[in-house]
Structure formats: structure tokens, C-alpha cells
Amino acid sequence: MLRIYLVRHGQTPWNQEGRIQGHSDTPLDAVGWRQAQQAAQWLATRVQKPIAVYSSDLQRAWHTAQAIADALSAPLHPEPALRERHWGLWEGLTSDEIQQRFPDHHFTYLYDPMMGTPPEAEPMSAFWERVRAFGYRLLEQHPSGELVVVGHGGSLRILLCEALSGSIQTYRRIRLDNTSISIVERAGERLYVSLLNYTDHLNDPSVDGF
């Protein structure tokens, strides 16, 4: 069996402010660092023989992944294909600011997210294909064992959609909180989602000083 743990990065200041991050290389805040350690501790008690940790190379994901890789004593591999979608001129803006500055693009995106591309942004179809290609490459390289994949709300939702044979509408209905843990398993030729958006590890009071 192959078991893949999907972990969203820890909290950043822009998460707190409701700003779109995309490829903007925002850092973890103090809460995000603590969340990374909490996720790492939880995974260390459950992942028995980790093969590797794969992570987006943006620092909010990479620093989360470093904490996990250290706790698991596992090799850490940067993977640009796991980056969040590049949101173009929407990056750094809140939803209210987007509606005010780009009302037409915002309306189109809400009703047709596959075609409603923000100005200078990566098309959703291109974003989906780069993450999908990474997912299938991972399955080919690792027929069994345990892996950890650290990414972003967007990139991880695509991996979950592929496991569920879901569409863009499925994508829009999946919630992933900061350092939430989801699990995809492969048994034979079938993929299963056995855990989604687990966050109970964030109640661990033993992680202090971050």
C-alpha cells in the first residue's frame, strides 16, 4: 500500500488578513511556526517508515516541510510543481479589494473558474495540469510506502480531486486549513481519501516557544 500525507503550510500574515498569496513568497508567522511543529510531532507518531517529504519551494511550505522532515528523519525534496496558483494582479489583495478593482474578472471567475482567469494569472487549466502531472509522477516513482507532501490550499485540493475523480466544482467544495492533514491511499489500482482536513494536532499544548 502507498499512503500519502498531504499537509497544507502553516499560517502566514496574509492568511490572517485574507490576502491572496499565490507565488508571493510570504513567510510563516509565529502561529504558523508553532503549527508546523505540531503537525511534525503528530506525523512523527504515525508515519513509521517515511520514504521522503516533498514540498513546494515557497518558504511558507518549505519551512513547514523542514519541521516535518526533521521530525521524521526523512529526505526533503523541493518541488516547484506544488506551488500555489500564480494569481497575477490579484496577489496581495483581499476579496473586497478584488471586487472593487477587477469587478468583471471577479464575476467571471466566480461563475466559471476554469475560464475566468485574473489579469496576468496562470490559467486554472495550466495550474491543474502541472499539479496533476506531479501527482501521477509521484505514483509512478513510489508504488508503496509512506510519503509526506507539503503544499498549498490550491495544489493539495487538486491532488485530492484527482484521487476522488472530482472536477473544479469538487475543488471549490474542499476546505483545507493551515497545517491540516489529509491522507490519500492506494491499494491495488484504486485511490482512496481516508482522511480530510484533520486539525486535532493543533490542540497539542506541548509545543511552545514558536
N, C-alpha and C positions, 0 to 999 in steps of 0.2 A: 504493500500500500504506500502511496505517496500522500503526505499530509503537508499542506502549505498554510502557514500562519500569516495572515495579512494584517499589517499594523499601520494605522494612519499616524502621521507625525504628531508631535506634541504641540501644545498651544503656542501661538505667536501673538505679538501685539496686534497685528492686523486681524487675526481671528477674533480677538476681543472687540475690535472696532467694527467688525463686519465688512472688512475691505477685501476685494478680490486680490488674490496673491499671484496665481499663475506662475510665470517664470521669475517673478521678482524674488530675490533671494533673501527673504525675511528670516530673522533668527528666532529661536525659541525664546520665550520669556521665562521668568523664574518658575511659573506654574508648569510650563512646557518641559523644562529640565526635570522637574520632580515627576511629572507624568512618565517621561522616558524611563526613569529609574524604576518606577512602579511597574511599568509594562515589562521591563527587563527582569525584574525579580519574579513576576508571575510566570513568565516564559521559562525561566531557569528551573522552575519546579515541575515543568510539564514536558518540555522538549528533551527527550532522552539522548538522542544521537543526532544532533544538528549537522547537516551537511554544509550549509552556508547561509549567510544573510545577504540578500540583495536589496539595494536601496537606490532610490532617486539620489542624484548627486547635488540637489539643492540642500542647503545647510539645515533647514528645519527637519527634513527627513534624514539626512546623513548623520546628524548629531543624535537623533533618536535611535538610529540603527547602530551607531557606535556603542551606545549604552547596552543595547541588546547583544551585540556581537561579543562584547567584553564579558557579559554575564554568562553567555553560552560557550565561551572559548571557541567561537566559530569564525571562519574567514569571512571578511566583509567585502563585497563587490559593488562598485558604483555602477549604476545602470541608468543612463540618461533617458532611456525609453520609458522609465517610470515617472518622469517629471509630470507635474500638473499640466493641464492645457495652457498654452500661451494665449492670454486673453486680450492682447493688443492694447488699445487705448482704454480699455476698461480696468486695467490693472491699477490697483491703488485706490479705486473708487468704491463707495458703498452703493447699495441698491438704489437708494434715493438719489444719489448723485448721477448714477447711470440714467435713471428715468428722466432727470432734468436735462442732461447734456445730450443724450442719444435716444430720444423717445421713440423714433421709428425703428431703430435697430433693436431696442429693448422689446418693443411689441412683437416684432418678427421672431426674435429669439424665444419668447415665451410660448408662442404658438407653433413654431417649427424649429426646434433647437438644432436639428441636423442641417438646416439650410440658413438659419438666422445667425450668420457669423458676425461678431462685433468688428468694428474697424481695425484693420491690421492684425487680426487674431488668427490663430490656427483653426482651420475648419474642423468642425466636430468629427467629420468622417476621417480626416487625416490623424487626428488625436486618437480616435478609436482604433484605427488600423495599427498605429505604432505600438500601442499598449497590447492589443490583441496578438501582434506578432511576437512580442516579448513573452507573453503567456504561453503560447504554443512552443516557442523555443525552449522555455523552461521545462515543459512537459517532456519534450524530446530528450533533453540532456539528463533528466533525473526521473527514471522510471519508478523509483521507490525512495523511501527515506523521509526526512523531515527538513523543511526549508522555512525560512522567515523572509517575507517580502515587505519592505517598508516603503510606503509611498504616500499619496495624497488622496483626498476625498474623490477626486475625479478619476485618477488612474486605477485606484483599487475598485471603484464601482464598476469600471469596465471589465476588470478581471472577474468580478462576481457575476456580472451579466453574462459573460461568456460561459461560466460554469453553469448558469441557470438557463442558458439558451434564451436570454432576455433581449429586449430591444431598448431603444432610447427611452421609452416610457417606463420600462423596468428601472433603468438607470436613475430616472428622476424620482423614483419611489424608495430608493435605498438611502438610509441615513447612516453616516459613519462619523462618530465623534472623535475628538482628538485622542490619540493612542488607543482607540478601540481596537479590539482583536476579533478578526473573523477567521474561519477555517474552511478551506476547500480541500476535499479528499478525493483521491482517485482510487477506485477499486475496480480492477479489470480495465474496461474501456469507458467506464462511466465516471462522471464527476458529480460530486455532491457538495453542497454548502451545509456544513454541520454546526456552524456557529456564526452568528452575525452581530456585529456591533457590541461585543461584550466589553463592559467597562467596570466590572466589580473590583478589579485590581486597583482602581483609583481610590478605593476606600481604605487601602492599606496604610495605617498610620505609622508604620515603622520606617518609612522613607522621609528623612528630614534633611534640612540644610540646603535645599535647592531653590 
